[in-house]
């Protein structure tokens, strides 16, 4: 694929700009990508910190460039009533000034977290790959035993016996699988 800008060199950089409900991709060569506005920084400027890089990524680029800040930007003018930290300053420094900031900036945080975590804004947990199979079996055993207890409480003893056998088989599989994986 050729560079969309110069149409001469092969495209080796993909710039994706995401907006709510839509995204746009540009395929550029290294030279055109470096010259694009997405990577345009003043060479006389000090190196960017990660907070400043993220601030630029979230659209608050004016907060660290040498140009004066644009006045009237409502997204960055929101201010914490306790510590007087603005949302733009938060994006610039990368941390809150006080506990009240969490409540003050609550509405804007999902957008920030979504960009930081590939659109995921809820934590679902993470299990190491080596424990995943064992965890699934243990969880299934717990579910079967819960159903078994419900069946006993409802006096469905045949169903409870079948669930007991299923739980025992899963437990044996878990124990047997653990012995196979052990190193002598």
N, C-alpha and C positions, 0 to 999 in steps of 0.2 A: 504494500500500500504506500502511496506517495503522500508527502506532506500536503496538507490542505492549504497551507499558506503559500509556500514557495513553489510547489508542484515539481521540485527538482530532486530533492533527497528523499530517501525512504523514511517513513514515519516511524519513530521509535518511542515517542512519548504520547500518552493518551491523557488528555485533560478532561475531567468530567466535572461539570458544574451542576449541582443538584438544587432544585427548587421544590417547593411543596407540590407533590403530584407529578413532577416532570423533571427530566434531566437532559443535559446536552453534552455530547462528547465531541472533542476535537482531536484529530490525529495529526501530530506535528513532528517535524524532525527536531533534533536536539537544539540546533541553532535558533530556529523559530520559536521553540518553546521557551528558551531562555530569554528571548526578546519580547515574549508576550507579556501582557499586563499581569497575568497570574503570578509571574516570577519577577516582576520588575521592582527592584529595590534601589535605593540611592547608595552608590558605592562608598560614599563618605560617611554613611550611617554606621553605627556600631553593629556588631553581629546580633542577630535576633535571638532572643530567648525562646524556649518552647511556648511560654505563655503568649509572647508577642506573635509567634507563628500561628498559634491557634486563634488568637484575636483576629489576625488578618484573614484566616480561613473562614471565620464566622462573620466576616463583613465589617468588622470594626477596624479596618486598616488605618483609618485616619488617627487612631489613638496613639500610634507609635511612629508615624511618618513625621518628617520635619515640617510638613505643611501645618498651618493652624487647623484646629478641629472645626468641623462644620457645625454650626449652631443649628438648633432646632431638630436634631435627629432624635425623634421620640423614643426609638428603641434603646438608645444608649443614655437617655436623660433620666430614666427611672432611677430613683435614689432611695437608699435604705434610710429610714427615719432615725435609726440609732447611731450608726457610724458614718452616715452621709456618703457611703460608697455608691458610685453610679454603676449601672450595668456595663457601660463601656469600659470603665476602670477595672471592673471584675474580669472582663474578657482580656484586658491588657495584662493584669498581674496574675490571673489564673487562680485566685483564691478569694474567699469571702472575708469580710472584715469583722463580722460578728454573727451570732446565731440568728438574728432577725433577718439577715440577708437571705436565708433559705426561703422564708415566707414571702419576702418582698419580691424576689426574682422567680418565684415558683412557676409562674406561667411561661417564662422564657426558657427554663431549664430543660424541658423535654426536647426542644430543638437542639440545644447544645449537646445534650447526651446522645441524641439520635445521630448527630454528625460524628461524635467521638466513637460511637460503638456500632457503626454500620446500620443505623436505623433501629437498633434494639434499645428500648428504653426500660425494659423490665429485666431483672436478674432472675435467671432460671437455674442457676447453679452449674457446676462443672464437675464432672467425675473423670478421674484419670482413666485412660483407655484400658489399662490392665485390670481395673476394678469394675469396669462397666458390666461385664457378664455376671460377675458374682453379685453385684448390686441388684441387677434385674431379677435374679433368682431369689434373693432374700426378700425383695419387695413383693414378688409373686407369692412367696410363702406367707408373708404377712396378710396379703389380701385373701388368700384361701382360708387361712385360720380365722379371719374376721367373718367370712361367709359361713364357716363351719359353726362358729359360736352363734350366729344369727339363726342358723338352721336348728341348732339344739334348742335355743330359746323358743322357737316356733314349733318345736316337737316334730320336726321333719328329720327323723333319725336316719333314714336310708340315705338321704342327701348328705347329712352330716358325716356319715361313715365314708361315703365316696369322697367327700372333701378332705377328710382325715387321711385317707389313702393317698390322695393327690399331694397333700402337704408332706407326708412322709416320703413319697417318691421324690419330690423336689428337694427335700432335706438330704436324702441319700445321694441324689445327683450332685448337690452342692458339696457334700463331704467327699464323695468319690472323685469329683473334679478337682478338689483341693489336693487330694493325695497324688493324682497324676501330675500336677504342676509342681510338686515339691522336688527339690534337688537333694539327692542322697549324699 
